[in-house]
């Protein structure tokens, strides 16, 4: 019996140990599996983050130190030019200008001269051109001799004047005789020595002679005026003179050609009183008034801005265009203008000035807009080296070759902006980057 009990005891003990072994073995396996998962997961995180994250930070820090201690905007780039390159480009530096680009009215028009500043020179008597004293484009003064001519009609006037002068002399002599005769006959009539009809006859002759003398004097004066139109009344030739000061624009005659009455021989214009006629449409007409400032550029010229001021607004439509002519004086006195030049204009109807740059100062690259600013002029052994920085900007309204411009980052100075030649700098930068070199 003891043997049987011992066997039962060991059998139960074995079953209990087997059961415990299964429980603890499962726990051990689960723990081992968890350790493996933890090791794999956190090792991956360490490998991707902690193991090399400080290396990237070090690299960024080194790059920042190499570039000056901070990370730079990748859109800001530099271009360096030597002195020869800088001079060759014809670069122009400038700064912002205050422009009213929004509260304005656009208008087109043309330059025009008033009638009193234009002249067509012709002759009052027919003749033949003897000499020409001027050339096309020459400046002349009022009264200056443009040409001379010979004229039979002119000589006939001189002969007629001489004939009338002789008649006047004879009439004046006869008038003296009649005055003496009138006095004598009056005395005889008062004494009843002579018949009254004799006195009346002498009195009538005296009055007729006085009237004749007055008529002759008027005729001689008129002939003298006609003769002196050509200049010296004693000369056998007529001087053709300029009626106004200005420039000769046309010469329609040659030496030996016939000069006909009323046919223009010379054209003269005085451009000092040039003004602009702007064609403003009905919808904008109520905004127009004298005194408003006008800025305009010549359509086919270099785009330089000309200033003006409205002095008159038309009261009727121009032909069938449904536009009204608005007249503006030109304030830039030194501008080289001729009549008929087409212009694009802005009429200031408000006062909202903004910072603006010439459109040539703005370059587009990489889907953005930039300007170049001269940062430094470095003196080297080879000469001066110019350091330019490309800075991103935002543009707005554009009018008459200027565009509203705003920097997207603060800069130290906005005076040395490249307003002409920016495209050369951009192409130089693009070429340098394409070749893999430094942006110099």
C-alpha angles and dihedrals in degrees: 000000000000088000092054092047090052092052091050090049094051092044092054091045091052093050091049092050091047091052092048090046091055092050095046091041091055090049091049093049091049090049092049091049090050091050091052093049091047092049094049096044099045093041088057092049091048092047093052099036120013098029096060106007091097089050091058090046090051090050091051091047092050091048090049091050091048091053094046108288100298142059112267130217106263089218091062109084135166134228124192123201128187121227095265093051092048094052093044094057094058088223120188123206124204145137144235121313126202108243134171101225103155112041093056141105120227117225138166126214146132141252116265141182125219115241094251090064095056128070138186110201117213137152131255094212130042118249148129124280110246102177141358117216103186142049132218113282094021119137114237137184127230108273094022115140111251099175143341129229141185119229134184088200088056091051090048089056090053091050091048090051091051091050092050090046090056091049090050091052091050092047092049090053091048089048090059091051092048092050090054091045090048091054092048094047091047090054092048092048092051089055091046090239095123134039116263093232091066090055092047091052092053091046091052092049090050093053092047092051092050091052091048092052091051091051093049091050091052092048092049090048092052092047089049091053092050091049094047092054084083095049126250109039090206095056121095089224134064121235115221105210137191113257093202139019117258142087129312108245101170137022111192100177141066133203110283094019121130115257109215126200111262095008111123112242099174136018121210129187130188106207094184090092097047117148137176128247110207121194108223120185126231096257092060098036096095089060093058122096137153116273097037117134119246129198119191142165130208109255096223100031137082095289097251111158122246123197128219145160130226113246102169141017118210121244099210140044120266106245108298099326095101088229130119125220113243112194120215131183118230113237098186097085096183096057115121101231134159129191118275099031112146118234139189111216143187119208112204108228094164141018113248107135120186136182107271138177132196110272089240089067092065120080127183122219136153090007092301139094125243145174129203121233126195104235103174144001106213120198112221136169090260093049137271119339118203120214116203127185124205111222128187118241139178120230132206136173116009124202135160095352096313129101132196107250134191127183115233091211132033116263132191097237136010096192103087097058116146103242094170125031099030092127090058091055092048093050089047089052093047091049092050093049093046090055092050094242130130115280095260 
